[in-house]
Amino acid sequence: MGENIVGGILANPSHHAPVSIEELLASSLAQTEALAKLLIDRGSITQQEFLEKIAVERATYQRMLNPTPQ
């Protein structure tokens, strides 16, 4: 098994071809969806808790991307 998880993205060290932003986005979305489904299916979290946390994290990232001048 020559694959490692690096920075949340499944990376194969022997694969050096560049990937597009669309491929990275699709990979990230698939990973997030799979993880959320596993946690919800196992009863670790509810779908409502997941959606609430997404809203909090989205707001955090929006503040980082669009800081208000002080």
PDB file as gemmi writes it, atoms N, CA and C in Angstrom:
CRYST1    1.000    1.000    1.000  90.00  90.00  90.00 P 1                      
ATOM      1  N   MET A   1       0.858  -1.174   0.000  1.00  0.00           N  
ATOM      2  CA  MET A   1       0.000   0.000   0.000  1.00  0.00           C  
ATOM      3  C   MET A   1       0.899   1.230   0.000  1.00  0.00           C  
ATOM      4  N   GLY A   2       1.225   1.768  -1.177  1.00  0.00           N  
ATOM      5  CA  GLY A   2       2.140   2.881  -1.307  1.00  0.00           C  
ATOM      6  C   GLY A   2       1.468   4.237  -1.288  1.00  0.00           C  
ATOM      7  N   GLU A   3       0.287   4.334  -0.697  1.00  0.00           N  
ATOM      8  CA  GLU A   3      -0.426   5.615  -0.677  1.00  0.00           C  
ATOM      9  C   GLU A   3      -0.424   6.180   0.729  1.00  0.00           C  
ATOM     10  N   ASN A   4      -0.351   7.497   0.825  1.00  0.00           N  
ATOM     11  CA  ASN A   4      -0.371   8.197   2.106  1.00  0.00           C  
ATOM     12  C   ASN A   4      -1.429   9.279   2.063  1.00  0.00           C  
ATOM     13  N   ILE A   5      -2.004   9.585   3.215  1.00  0.00           N  
ATOM     14  CA  ILE A   5      -2.920  10.719   3.289  1.00  0.00           C  
ATOM     15  C   ILE A   5      -2.094  11.912   3.723  1.00  0.00           C  
ATOM     16  N   VAL A   6      -2.030  12.926   2.874  1.00  0.00           N  
ATOM     17  CA  VAL A   6      -1.241  14.121   3.126  1.00  0.00           C  
ATOM     18  C   VAL A   6      -2.143  15.328   2.955  1.00  0.00           C  
ATOM     19  N   GLY A   7      -2.285  16.134   3.985  1.00  0.00           N  
ATOM     20  CA  GLY A   7      -3.099  17.341   3.889  1.00  0.00           C  
ATOM     21  C   GLY A   7      -4.537  17.061   3.524  1.00  0.00           C  
ATOM     22  N   GLY A   8      -5.053  15.886   3.890  1.00  0.00           N  
ATOM     23  CA  GLY A   8      -6.445  15.582   3.617  1.00  0.00           C  
ATOM     24  C   GLY A   8      -6.693  15.056   2.220  1.00  0.00           C  
ATOM     25  N   ILE A   9      -5.667  14.971   1.386  1.00  0.00           N  
ATOM     26  CA  ILE A   9      -5.838  14.499   0.016  1.00  0.00           C  
ATOM     27  C   ILE A   9      -5.060  13.208  -0.128  1.00  0.00           C  
ATOM     28  N   LEU A  10      -5.694  12.183  -0.681  1.00  0.00           N  
ATOM     29  CA  LEU A  10      -5.009  10.927  -0.915  1.00  0.00           C  
ATOM     30  C   LEU A  10      -3.948  11.149  -1.967  1.00  0.00           C  
ATOM     31  N   ALA A  11      -2.704  10.950  -1.595  1.00  0.00           N  
ATOM     32  CA  ALA A  11      -1.590  11.229  -2.501  1.00  0.00           C  
ATOM     33  C   ALA A  11      -0.806   9.958  -2.770  1.00  0.00           C  
ATOM     34  N   ASN A  12      -0.450   9.765  -4.013  1.00  0.00           N  
ATOM     35  CA  ASN A  12       0.390   8.648  -4.402  1.00  0.00           C  
ATOM     36  C   ASN A  12       1.757   9.229  -4.745  1.00  0.00           C  
ATOM     37  N   PRO A  13       2.788   8.940  -3.942  1.00  0.00           N  
ATOM     38  CA  PRO A  13       4.102   9.557  -4.150  1.00  0.00           C  
ATOM     39  C   PRO A  13       4.695   9.301  -5.532  1.00  0.00           C  
ATOM     40  N   SER A  14       4.311   8.215  -6.194  1.00  0.00           N  
ATOM     41  CA  SER A  14       4.877   7.922  -7.504  1.00  0.00           C  
ATOM     42  C   SER A  14       4.122   8.629  -8.623  1.00  0.00           C  
ATOM     43  N   HIS A  15       3.068   9.351  -8.297  1.00  0.00           N  
ATOM     44  CA  HIS A  15       2.245  10.046  -9.288  1.00  0.00           C  
ATOM     45  C   HIS A  15       2.556  11.535  -9.231  1.00  0.00           C  
ATOM     46  N   HIS A  16       3.168  12.067 -10.290  1.00  0.00           N  
ATOM     47  CA  HIS A  16       3.601  13.463 -10.275  1.00  0.00           C  
ATOM     48  C   HIS A  16       2.836  14.350 -11.241  1.00  0.00           C  
ATOM     49  N   ALA A  17       1.813  13.846 -11.897  1.00  0.00           N  
ATOM     50  CA  ALA A  17       1.063  14.653 -12.850  1.00  0.00           C  
ATOM     51  C   ALA A  17       0.260  15.713 -12.099  1.00  0.00           C  
ATOM     52  N   PRO A  18       0.264  16.937 -12.597  1.00  0.00           N  
ATOM     53  CA  PRO A  18      -0.524  17.983 -11.940  1.00  0.00           C  
ATOM     54  C   PRO A  18      -2.018  17.682 -12.051  1.00  0.00           C  
ATOM     55  N   VAL A  19      -2.762  18.162 -11.069  1.00  0.00           N  
ATOM     56  CA  VAL A  19      -4.215  18.000 -11.094  1.00  0.00           C  
ATOM     57  C   VAL A  19      -4.856  19.375 -11.154  1.00  0.00           C  
ATOM     58  N   SER A  20      -6.029  19.424 -11.722  1.00  0.00           N  
ATOM     59  CA  SER A  20      -6.738  20.695 -11.854  1.00  0.00           C  
ATOM     60  C   SER A  20      -7.437  21.048 -10.546  1.00  0.00           C  
ATOM     61  N   ILE A  21      -7.815  22.301 -10.423  1.00  0.00           N  
ATOM     62  CA  ILE A  21      -8.560  22.744  -9.241  1.00  0.00           C  
ATOM     63  C   ILE A  21      -9.901  22.016  -9.159  1.00  0.00           C  
ATOM     64  N   GLU A  22     -10.467  21.687 -10.317  1.00  0.00           N  
ATOM     65  CA  GLU A  22     -11.729  20.948 -10.331  1.00  0.00           C  
ATOM     66  C   GLU A  22     -11.544  19.547  -9.757  1.00  0.00           C  
ATOM     67  N   GLU A  23     -10.419  18.908 -10.094  1.00  0.00           N  
ATOM     68  CA  GLU A  23     -10.146  17.578  -9.554  1.00  0.00           C  
ATOM     69  C   GLU A  23      -9.916  17.630  -8.048  1.00  0.00           C  
ATOM     70  N   LEU A  24      -9.211  18.651  -7.595  1.00  0.00           N  
ATOM     71  CA  LEU A  24      -8.999  18.806  -6.157  1.00  0.00           C  
ATOM     72  C   LEU A  24     -10.314  19.067  -5.434  1.00  0.00           C  
ATOM     73  N   LEU A  25     -11.151  19.901  -6.017  1.00  0.00           N  
ATOM     74  CA  LEU A  25     -12.447  20.203  -5.417  1.00  0.00           C  
ATOM     75  C   LEU A  25     -13.320  18.953  -5.358  1.00  0.00           C  
ATOM     76  N   ALA A  26     -13.375  18.205  -6.464  1.00  0.00           N  
ATOM     77  CA  ALA A  26     -14.176  16.980  -6.493  1.00  0.00           C  
ATOM     78  C   ALA A  26     -13.680  15.982  -5.455  1.00  0.00           C  
ATOM     79  N   SER A  27     -12.360  15.845  -5.330  1.00  0.00           N  
ATOM     80  CA  SER A  27     -11.778  14.936  -4.349  1.00  0.00           C  
ATOM     81  C   SER A  27     -12.133  15.371  -2.928  1.00  0.00           C  
ATOM     82  N   SER A  28     -12.011  16.658  -2.658  1.00  0.00           N  
ATOM     83  CA  SER A  28     -12.317  17.179  -1.331  1.00  0.00           C  
ATOM     84  C   SER A  28     -13.794  17.001  -0.988  1.00  0.00           C  
ATOM     85  N   LEU A  29     -14.657  17.285  -1.945  1.00  0.00           N  
ATOM     86  CA  LEU A  29     -16.092  17.116  -1.710  1.00  0.00           C  
ATOM     87  C   LEU A  29     -16.448  15.653  -1.474  1.00  0.00           C  
ATOM     88  N   ALA A  30     -15.856  14.753  -2.248  1.00  0.00           N  
ATOM     89  CA  ALA A  30     -16.128  13.327  -2.089  1.00  0.00           C  
ATOM     90  C   ALA A  30     -15.676  12.839  -0.718  1.00  0.00           C  
ATOM     91  N   GLN A  31     -14.499  13.291  -0.282  1.00  0.00           N  
ATOM     92  CA  GLN A  31     -13.988  12.887   1.026  1.00  0.00           C  
ATOM     93  C   GLN A  31     -14.882  13.407   2.145  1.00  0.00           C  
ATOM     94  N   THR A  32     -15.286  14.659   2.044  1.00  0.00           N  
ATOM     95  CA  THR A  32     -16.146  15.250   3.059  1.00  0.00           C  
ATOM     96  C   THR A  32     -17.482  14.529   3.120  1.00  0.00           C  
ATOM     97  N   GLU A  33     -18.064  14.259   1.965  1.00  0.00           N  
ATOM     98  CA  GLU A  33     -19.349  13.569   1.902  1.00  0.00           C  
ATOM     99  C   GLU A  33     -19.251  12.164   2.489  1.00  0.00           C  
ATOM    100  N   ALA A  34     -18.196  11.440   2.128  1.00  0.00           N  
ATOM    101  CA  ALA A  34     -18.028  10.077   2.634  1.00  0.00           C  
ATOM    102  C   ALA A  34     -17.853  10.073   4.148  1.00  0.00           C  
ATOM    103  N   LEU A  35     -17.030  10.967   4.661  1.00  0.00           N  
ATOM    104  CA  LEU A  35     -16.798  11.041   6.097  1.00  0.00           C  
ATOM    105  C   LEU A  35     -18.078  11.419   6.843  1.00  0.00           C  
ATOM    106  N   ALA A  36     -18.789  12.406   6.326  1.00  0.00           N  
ATOM    107  CA  ALA A  36     -20.041  12.820   6.963  1.00  0.00           C  
ATOM    108  C   ALA A  36     -21.038  11.670   6.989  1.00  0.00           C  
ATOM    109  N   LYS A  37     -21.183  10.964   5.884  1.00  0.00           N  
ATOM    110  CA  LYS A  37     -22.127   9.836   5.825  1.00  0.00           C  
ATOM    111  C   LYS A  37     -21.749   8.748   6.823  1.00  0.00           C  
ATOM    112  N   LEU A  38     -20.450   8.435   6.930  1.00  0.00           N  
ATOM    113  CA  LEU A  38     -20.023   7.433   7.896  1.00  0.00           C  
ATOM    114  C   LEU A  38     -20.356   7.856   9.321  1.00  0.00           C  
ATOM    115  N   LEU A  39     -20.036   9.101   9.655  1.00  0.00           N  
ATOM    116  CA  LEU A  39     -20.303   9.586  11.015  1.00  0.00           C  
ATOM    117  C   LEU A  39     -21.791   9.613  11.324  1.00  0.00           C  
ATOM    118  N   ILE A  40     -22.597  10.037  10.364  1.00  0.00           N  
ATOM    119  CA  ILE A  40     -24.045  10.094  10.558  1.00  0.00           C  
ATOM    120  C   ILE A  40     -24.624   8.686  10.636  1.00  0.00           C  
ATOM    121  N   ASP A  41     -24.219   7.811   9.709  1.00  0.00           N  
ATOM    122  CA  ASP A  41     -24.725   6.432   9.701  1.00  0.00           C  
ATOM    123  C   ASP A  41     -24.380   5.689  10.989  1.00  0.00           C  
ATOM    124  N   ARG A  42     -23.221   5.975  11.569  1.00  0.00           N  
ATOM    125  CA  ARG A  42     -22.794   5.308  12.804  1.00  0.00           C  
ATOM    126  C   ARG A  42     -23.362   5.970  14.057  1.00  0.00           C  
ATOM    127  N   GLY A  43     -24.067   7.072  13.869  1.00  0.00           N  
ATOM    128  CA  GLY A  43     -24.682   7.740  15.007  1.00  0.00           C  
ATOM    129  C   GLY A  43     -23.728   8.621  15.794  1.00  0.00           C  
ATOM    130  N   SER A  44     -22.542   8.874  15.254  1.00  0.00           N  
ATOM    131  CA  SER A  44     -21.582   9.727  15.955  1.00  0.00           C  
ATOM    132  C   SER A  44     -22.047  11.178  15.980  1.00  0.00           C  
ATOM    133  N   ILE A  45     -22.661  11.605  14.892  1.00  0.00           N  
ATOM    134  CA  ILE A  45     -23.230  12.952  14.790  1.00  0.00           C  
ATOM    135  C   ILE A  45     -24.560  12.846  14.055  1.00  0.00           C  
ATOM    136  N   THR A  46     -25.362  13.889  14.182  1.00  0.00           N  
ATOM    137  CA  THR A  46     -26.600  13.940  13.404  1.00  0.00           C  
ATOM    138  C   THR A  46     -26.364  14.781  12.156  1.00  0.00           C  
ATOM    139  N   GLN A  47     -27.252  14.636  11.201  1.00  0.00           N  
ATOM    140  CA  GLN A  47     -27.128  15.448   9.995  1.00  0.00           C  
ATOM    141  C   GLN A  47     -27.261  16.924  10.351  1.00  0.00           C  
ATOM    142  N   GLN A  48     -28.125  17.252  11.306  1.00  0.00           N  
ATOM    143  CA  GLN A  48     -28.301  18.635  11.733  1.00  0.00           C  
ATOM    144  C   GLN A  48     -27.014  19.188  12.338  1.00  0.00           C  
ATOM    145  N   GLU A  49     -26.333  18.401  13.169  1.00  0.00           N  
ATOM    146  CA  GLU A  49     -25.055  18.842  13.742  1.00  0.00           C  
ATOM    147  C   GLU A  49     -24.030  19.093  12.645  1.00  0.00           C  
ATOM    148  N   PHE A  50     -23.997  18.221  11.656  1.00  0.00           N  
ATOM    149  CA  PHE A  50     -23.064  18.378  10.547  1.00  0.00           C  
ATOM    150  C   PHE A  50     -23.349  19.671   9.792  1.00  0.00           C  
ATOM    151  N   LEU A  51     -24.616  19.917   9.479  1.00  0.00           N  
ATOM    152  CA  LEU A  51     -24.986  21.125   8.737  1.00  0.00           C  
ATOM    153  C   LEU A  51     -24.688  22.386   9.538  1.00  0.00           C  
ATOM    154  N   GLU A  52     -24.922  22.338  10.841  1.00  0.00           N  
ATOM    155  CA  GLU A  52     -24.616  23.492  11.686  1.00  0.00           C  
ATOM    156  C   GLU A  52     -23.115  23.767  11.711  1.00  0.00           C  
ATOM    157  N   LYS A  53     -22.315  22.717  11.798  1.00  0.00           N  
ATOM    158  CA  LYS A  53     -20.860  22.891  11.825  1.00  0.00           C  
ATOM    159  C   LYS A  53     -20.362  23.431  10.490  1.00  0.00           C  
ATOM    160  N   ILE A  54     -20.944  22.976   9.384  1.00  0.00           N  
ATOM    161  CA  ILE A  54     -20.586  23.507   8.071  1.00  0.00           C  
ATOM    162  C   ILE A  54     -20.847  25.012   8.030  1.00  0.00           C  
ATOM    163  N   ALA A  55     -21.976  25.439   8.559  1.00  0.00           N  
ATOM    164  CA  ALA A  55     -22.311  26.867   8.553  1.00  0.00           C  
ATOM    165  C   ALA A  55     -21.281  27.665   9.350  1.00  0.00           C  
ATOM    166  N   VAL A  56     -20.870  27.141  10.504  1.00  0.00           N  
ATOM    167  CA  VAL A  56     -19.865  27.818  11.331  1.00  0.00           C  
ATOM    168  C   VAL A  56     -18.537  27.894  10.588  1.00  0.00           C  
ATOM    169  N   GLU A  57     -18.104  26.779  10.016  1.00  0.00           N  
ATOM    170  CA  GLU A  57     -16.822  26.753   9.307  1.00  0.00           C  
ATOM    171  C   GLU A  57     -16.851  27.641   8.069  1.00  0.00           C  
ATOM    172  N   ARG A  58     -17.965  27.636   7.350  1.00  0.00           N  
ATOM    173  CA  ARG A  58     -18.097  28.494   6.166  1.00  0.00           C  
ATOM    174  C   ARG A  58     -17.949  29.965   6.560  1.00  0.00           C  
ATOM    175  N   ALA A  59     -18.576  30.351   7.647  1.00  0.00           N  
ATOM    176  CA  ALA A  59     -18.476  31.734   8.119  1.00  0.00           C  
ATOM    177  C   ALA A  59     -17.033  32.081   8.492  1.00  0.00           C  
ATOM    178  N   THR A  60     -16.342  31.140   9.120  1.00  0.00           N  
ATOM    179  CA  THR A  60     -14.944  31.360   9.484  1.00  0.00           C  
ATOM    180  C   THR A  60     -14.090  31.583   8.242  1.00  0.00           C  
ATOM    181  N   TYR A  61     -14.268  30.725   7.239  1.00  0.00           N  
ATOM    182  CA  TYR A  61     -13.490  30.870   5.998  1.00  0.00           C  
ATOM    183  C   TYR A  61     -13.850  32.156   5.273  1.00  0.00           C  
ATOM    184  N   GLN A  62     -15.119  32.533   5.283  1.00  0.00           N  
ATOM    185  CA  GLN A  62     -15.526  33.779   4.627  1.00  0.00           C  
ATOM    186  C   GLN A  62     -14.863  34.978   5.286  1.00  0.00           C  
ATOM    187  N   ARG A  63     -14.761  34.965   6.625  1.00  0.00           N  
ATOM    188  CA  ARG A  63     -14.084  36.058   7.322  1.00  0.00           C  
ATOM    189  C   ARG A  63     -12.605  36.101   6.962  1.00  0.00           C  
ATOM    190  N   MET A  64     -11.989  34.943   6.799  1.00  0.00           N  
ATOM    191  CA  MET A  64     -10.574  34.908   6.431  1.00  0.00           C  
ATOM    192  C   MET A  64     -10.377  35.425   5.005  1.00  0.00           C  
ATOM    193  N   LEU A  65     -11.285  35.079   4.124  1.00  0.00           N  
ATOM    194  CA  LEU A  65     -11.158  35.480   2.715  1.00  0.00           C  
ATOM    195  C   LEU A  65     -11.575  36.941   2.468  1.00  0.00           C  
ATOM    196  N   ASN A  66     -12.465  37.432   3.310  1.00  0.00           N  
ATOM    197  CA  ASN A  66     -12.976  38.803   3.148  1.00  0.00           C  
ATOM    198  C   ASN A  66     -12.901  39.549   4.475  1.00  0.00           C  
ATOM    199  N   PRO A  67     -11.679  39.807   4.967  1.00  0.00           N  
ATOM    200  CA  PRO A  67     -11.568  40.499   6.261  1.00  0.00           C  
ATOM    201  C   PRO A  67     -12.101  41.917   6.170  1.00  0.00           C  
ATOM    202  N   THR A  68     -12.701  42.354   7.263  1.00  0.00           N  
ATOM    203  CA  THR A  68     -13.189  43.723   7.304  1.00  0.00           C  
ATOM    204  C   THR A  68     -12.052  44.640   7.728  1.00  0.00           C  
ATOM    205  N   PRO A  69     -11.924  45.801   7.079  1.00  0.00           N  
ATOM    206  CA  PRO A  69     -10.867  46.735   7.451  1.00  0.00           C  
ATOM    207  C   PRO A  69     -11.090  47.269   8.872  1.00  0.00           C  
ATOM    208  N   GLN A  70      -9.974  47.449   9.595  1.00  0.00           N  
ATOM    209  CA  GLN A  70     -10.090  47.951  10.959  1.00  0.00           C  
ATOM    210  C   GLN A  70      -9.443  49.308  11.095  1.00  0.00           C  
TER     211      GLN A  70                                                      
END                                                                             
